[in-house]
Amino acid sequence: MKTLLKNAREKKGLKTREVAQLLKIDQALISKFENGSRRPTKEQISKLASLLDIDFETLMIAWLKEKILYEIGDDNLALQAMSMVREEIENSYKISKRIISKNLQSILDEIDTMKKQLDSFREFDSFRIAQALELEYTFESNRIEGNTLTLRETDLVINEGLTISGKSMREHLEAINHVEAIGYIKQLMERNFPFNERELLSIHNLILRGIIPEDAGRYRRVQVMIKGSSHMPPQPYMVPKEMEDYFIWYDENKNKLHPIILAAEMHERLVTIHPFIDGNGRTSRLVMNLILLQNGYVIANIKGDYESRMRYYQSLENAQTSGNKEDFLLFIANIEKECLERYLDIIRP
């Protein structure tokens, strides 16, 4: 691991002092990490992987290997112990794989079948189709949050630059900002940029730009309540640690979970932390759709009509209060399935 860290730092053209400053730790620690006299913590591994553009799993495996060797040394019972540990880990993995219900797995299988069809029709994609669907996504995502612009009015604001009489400036900005945020996540996807805290804050900054500028791209500093929900988000002093754990969880699971499950989990976990004073819902849905786009799926557009909104909120409430995420995972999977079906109907020759 020490060679891996040093090579990655030098490839990035960074000095140990610069890495230490970015990680907010002592410079001597970086040197110790690189000469093997000190091991980073699990949290530091996640930050180092992101900062130095090292594959998280590669770095994590190297870290675990050194940790295990340090703990067991050359004890003659080590191999027997390792065999038992391997068996327990494999059993635990099998149990975790069974968490997905048959119903959910069936929908995921249908989605993946449709995705294969979509991949074979990619040549029929067009900018106009994407633009129309992204307009609908902006309209519905804002409607969920109470924006009263119609689909036609949203189009006029975004594509014609018109001001709609009787509608607030905030509603106009919500439409404009959301379209720009979609453009931003598409850039991240196309350039294969990793999703990390910096990108999350940039997405949120776009959502609240010109609306609440002092809080755009910043974690909240006050306690909040979610209207109509019994879930109480964590206190503001807990938010930075919660968000650190959020990204650690993402790094650990991004290559293990089905992309639909990963996207839904990242949405639910973010909106449950509720790290921002406003814009949590829109930002969470954009994060979900960034992950879907990165994995070749289409935007999951949750409708903003009363019935859809209530099903969405209720499934979130169940996940937040009971810890049972099945309803929410099924809800998102069904939304993605519907959106894939529609997309295929549009582009299928």
For each residue, the residues with C-beta under 8 A, 3 or more apart:
1: 4 5 36 39 59 62 63 65 66
2: 5 6 33 34 35 36
3: 6 7
4: 1 7 8 54 58 59 62
5: 1 2 8 9 33 34 48 52 54 59
6: 2 3 9 10 34
7: 3 4 10 11
8: 4 5 11 12 52 53 54
9: 5 6 12 14 16 19 30 34 52
10: 6 7 13 14
11: 7 8 52
12: 8 9 52 53
13: 10
14: 9 10 18 19 52
15: 18 19
16: 9 19 20 27 30 31 34
17: 20 21 27
18: 14 15 21 22
19: 9 14 15 16 22 23 30 48 51 52
20: 16 17 23 24 25 26 27 29 30
21: 17 18 24
22: 18 19 51
23: 19 20 30 44 47 48 51
24: 20 21
25: 20 29 30 44
26: 20 29 30
27: 16 17 20 30 31
28: 31 32
29: 20 25 26 32 33 38
30: 9 16 19 20 23 25 26 27 33 34
31: 16 27 28 34 35
32: 28 29 35 36 37 38
33: 2 5 29 30 36 38 39 40 48
34: 2 5 6 9 16 30 31
35: 2 31 32
36: 1 2 32 33 66
37: 32
38: 29 32 33
39: 1 33 63 66 67 70
40: 33 44 45 48 63
41: 44 45
42: 45 46 63 248
43: 46 47 244 248
44: 23 25 40 41 47 48
45: 40 41 42 48 49 56 59 60 63
46: 42 43 49 50 56 244 247 248 251
47: 23 43 44 50 51
48: 5 19 23 33 40 44 45 51 52 54 59
49: 45 46 52 54 55 56 59 60 251
50: 46 47 53 56 194 196 247 251
51: 19 22 23 47 48
52: 5 8 9 11 12 14 19 48 49
53: 8 12 50 194
54: 4 5 8 48 49 58 59
55: 49 58 59
56: 45 46 49 50 59 60 251 252 254
57: 60 61 255
58: 4 54 55 61 62
59: 1 4 5 45 48 49 54 55 56 62 63
60: 45 49 56 57 63 64 251 252
61: 57 58 64 65
62: 1 4 58 59 65 66
63: 1 39 40 42 45 59 60 66 67
64: 60 61 67 68
65: 1 61 62 68 69
66: 1 36 39 62 63 69 70
67: 39 63 64 70 71
68: 64 65 71 72 82
69: 65 66 72 73
70: 39 66 67 73
71: 67 68
72: 68 69 75 78 81 82
73: 69 70 78
74: 78
75: 72 78 81
76:
77: 80 81
78: 72 73 74 75 81 82
79: 82 83
80: 77 83 84
81: 72 75 77 78 84 85
82: 68 72 78 79 85 86
83: 79 80 86 87
84: 80 81 87 88
85: 81 82 88 89
86: 82 83 89 90
87: 83 84 90 91
88: 84 85 91 92
89: 85 86 92 93
90: 86 87 93 94
91: 87 88 94 95
92: 88 89 95 96
93: 89 90 96 97
94: 90 91 97 98
95: 91 92 98 99
96: 92 93 99
97: 93 94 100
98: 94 95
99: 95 96
100: 97 104 105 108 258 261 329
101: 104 105 326
102: 105 106
103: 106 107 330
104: 100 101 107 108 326 329 330 333
105: 100 101 102 108 109
106: 102 103 109 110
107: 103 104 110 111 330 333 334 337
108: 100 104 105 111 112 258 260 261 333
109: 105 106 112 113
110: 106 107 113 114 337
111: 107 108 114 115 260 297 333 336 337 340
112: 108 109 115 116
113: 109 110 116 117
114: 110 111 117 118 337 340 341 344
115: 111 112 118 119 296 297 340
116: 112 113 119 120
117: 113 114 120 121 344 348
118: 114 115 121 122 296 298 340 343 344 347
119: 115 116 122 296
120: 116 117
121: 117 118 124 125 344 347 348 349
122: 118 119 125
123:
124: 121 347 348 349
125: 121 122 129 130 347
126: 129 130 347
127: 130 131
128: 131 132
129: 125 126 132 133 346 347
130: 125 126 127 133 134
131: 127 128 134 135
132: 128 129 135 136
133: 129 130 136 137 298 299 301 343
134: 130 131 137 138 179 182 299
135: 131 132 138 139 151 154 155 158 159 179
136: 132 133 139 140 151 301
137: 133 134 140 141 182 289 299 301
138: 134 135 141 142 154 158 175 178 179 182
139: 135 136 142 143 149 150 151 154 175 304
140: 136 137 143 144 301 302 303 304
141: 137 138 144 145 178 281 282 285 301 302 304
142: 138 139 145 147 149 154 171 174 175 178 282 304
143: 139 140 146 147 304 305
144: 140 141 281 302 304 309 312
145: 141 142 174 281 282
146: 143
147: 142 143 171 174 175
148: 167 171
149: 139 142 153 154 157 164 167 171 172 175
150: 139 153 154
151: 135 136 139 154 155
152: 155 156
153: 149 150 156 157 164 167
154: 135 138 139 142 149 150 151 157 158 175
155: 135 151 152 158 159 160
156: 152 153 159 160 162 164
157: 149 153 154 160 161 162 163 164 172 175 176
158: 135 138 154 155 175 176 179
159: 135 155 156
160: 155 156 157
161: 157
162: 156 157
163: 157 167 172
164: 149 153 156 157 167 171 172
165:
166:
167: 148 149 153 163 164 171 172
168: 171 172
169: 172 173
170: 173 174 211
171: 142 147 148 149 164 167 168 174 175
172: 149 157 163 164 167 168 169 175 176
173: 169 170 176 177 209 210 211
174: 142 145 147 170 171 177 178 211
175: 138 139 142 147 149 154 157 158 171 172 178 179
176: 157 158 172 173 179 180
177: 173 174 180 181 206 207 208 209 210 211
178: 138 141 142 174 175 181 182 207 282
179: 134 135 138 158 175 176 182 183
180: 176 177 183 184 206
181: 177 178 184 185 203 206 207 282 286
182: 134 137 138 178 179 185 186 286
183: 179 180 186 187
184: 180 181 187 188 202 203 206
185: 181 182 188 189 203 286 289 290 293
186: 182 183 189 190 293
187: 183 184 190 191 193
188: 184 185 191 193 195 199 290 294
189: 185 186 192 290 293 294
190: 186 187
191: 187 188
192: 189
193: 187 188 199
194: 50 53 199
195: 188 199 200 250 287 290 291 294
196: 50 199 200 247
197: 200 201 243 247
198: 201 202
199: 188 193 194 195 196 202 203
200: 195 196 197 203 204 270 283 287
201: 197 198 204 205 217 218
202: 184 198 199 205 206 217
203: 181 184 185 199 200 206 207 283 286 287 290
204: 200 201 207 208 216 217 276 279 283
205: 201 202 208 209 216 217
206: 177 180 181 184 202 203 209 216
207: 177 178 181 203 204 211 216 279 282 283 286
208: 177 204 205 211 212 213 215 216 217 276 278 279
209: 173 177 205 206 213 216
210: 173 177 213
211: 170 173 174 177 207 208 216 278
212: 208 215 216 277 278
213: 208 209 210 216
214: 218
215: 208 212 218 220 276 277 278
216: 204 205 206 207 208 209 211 212 213
217: 201 202 204 205 208
218: 201 214 215 221 276
219: 236 239 240 243 275 276
220: 215 224 236 239 274 275 276 277
221: 218 236
222: 236 277
223: 233 235 236
224: 220 233 274 277
225: 229 232 233
226: 229 231 233 274
227:
228: 313
229: 225 226 313 316 317 320
230: 317 321
231: 226 272 317 320 321
232: 225
233: 223 224 225 226 272 273 274
234: 238 239 242 273 274
235: 223 238 239
236: 219 220 221 222 223 239
237: 240
238: 234 235 241 242
239: 219 220 234 235 236 242 243 273 275
240: 219 237 243 244
241: 238 244 245
242: 234 238 239 245 246 273 275
243: 197 219 239 240 246 247 273 275
244: 43 46 240 241 247 248
245: 241 242 248 249
246: 242 243 249 250 269 270 273
247: 46 50 196 197 243 244 250 251
248: 42 43 46 244 245 251 252
249: 245 246 252 253 269
250: 195 246 247 253 254 262 266
251: 46 49 50 56 60 247 248 254
252: 56 60 248 249 256
253: 249 250 256 257 262 265
254: 56 250 251 257 262
255: 57
256: 252 253
257: 253 254 261 262 265
258: 100 108 261 262
259: 262 263 291 292 294 295 297
260: 108 111 263 264 292 297 329 332 333 336
261: 100 108 257 258 264 265 329
262: 250 253 254 257 258 259 265 266 291
263: 259 260 266 267 287 288 289 291 292 295 297 300 332
264: 260 261 267 268 288 325 328 329 332 333
265: 253 257 261 262 268 269 325 329
266: 250 262 263 269 270 284 287 288 291
267: 263 264 270 271 284 285 287 288 332
268: 264 265 271 272 284 316 319 320 325 328
269: 246 249 265 266 272 273
270: 200 246 266 267 273 275 280 283 284 287
271: 267 268 274 280 281 284 316
272: 231 233 268 269 319 320
273: 233 234 239 242 243 246 269 270
274: 220 224 226 233 234 271 280
275: 219 220 239 242 243 270 280
276: 204 208 215 218 219 220 279 280 283
277: 212 215 220 222 224
278: 208 211 212 215
279: 204 207 208 276 282 283
280: 270 271 274 275 276 283 284
281: 141 144 145 271 284 285
282: 141 142 145 178 181 207 279 285 286
283: 200 203 204 207 270 276 279 280 286 287
284: 266 267 268 270 271 280 281 287 288
285: 141 267 281 282 288 289 300 302
286: 181 182 185 203 207 282 283 289 290
287: 195 200 203 263 266 267 270 283 284 290 291
288: 263 264 266 267 284 285 291 292 300 332
289: 137 185 263 285 286 292 293 299 300
290: 185 188 189 195 203 286 287 293 294
291: 195 259 262 263 266 287 288 294 295
292: 259 260 263 288 289 295 297 298 299 300 336
293: 185 186 189 289 290 296 297 298 299
294: 188 189 195 259 290 291
295: 259 263 291 292
296: 115 118 119 293
297: 111 115 259 260 263 292 293 300 336 340
298: 118 133 292 293 336 339 340 343
299: 133 134 137 289 292 293 339
300: 263 285 288 289 292 297 332 335 336 339
301: 133 136 137 140 141 335 339
302: 140 141 144 285 308 312 335
303: 140 308 309
304: 139 140 141 142 143 144 308 309
305: 143 308 309
306: 309 310
307: 310 311
308: 302 303 304 305 311 312
309: 144 303 304 305 306 312 313
310: 306 307 313 314
311: 307 308 314 315 331
312: 144 302 308 309 315 316 331
313: 228 229 309 310 316 317
314: 310 311 317 318 327
315: 311 312 318 319 327 328 330 331
316: 229 268 271 312 313 319 320 328
317: 229 230 231 313 314 320 321
318: 314 315 321 322 324 325 327 328
319: 268 272 315 316 322 323 324 325 327 328
320: 229 231 268 272 316 317
321: 230 231 317 318
322: 318 319
323: 319
324: 318 319 327
325: 264 265 268 318 319 328 329
326: 101 104 329 330
327: 314 315 318 319 324 330 331
328: 264 268 315 316 318 319 325 331 332
329: 100 104 260 261 264 265 325 326 332 333
330: 103 104 107 315 326 327 333 334
331: 311 312 315 327 328 334 335
332: 260 263 264 267 288 300 328 329 335 336
333: 104 107 108 111 260 264 329 330 336 337
334: 107 330 331 337 338
335: 300 301 302 331 332 338 339
336: 111 260 292 297 298 300 332 333 339 340
337: 107 110 111 114 333 334 340 341
338: 334 335 341 342
339: 298 299 300 301 335 336 342 343
340: 111 114 115 118 297 298 336 337 343 344
341: 114 337 338 344 345
342: 338 339 345 346
343: 118 133 298 339 340 346 347
344: 114 117 118 121 340 341 347 348
345: 341 342 348
346: 129 342 343
347: 118 121 124 125 126 129 343 344
348: 117 121 124 344 345
349: 121 124
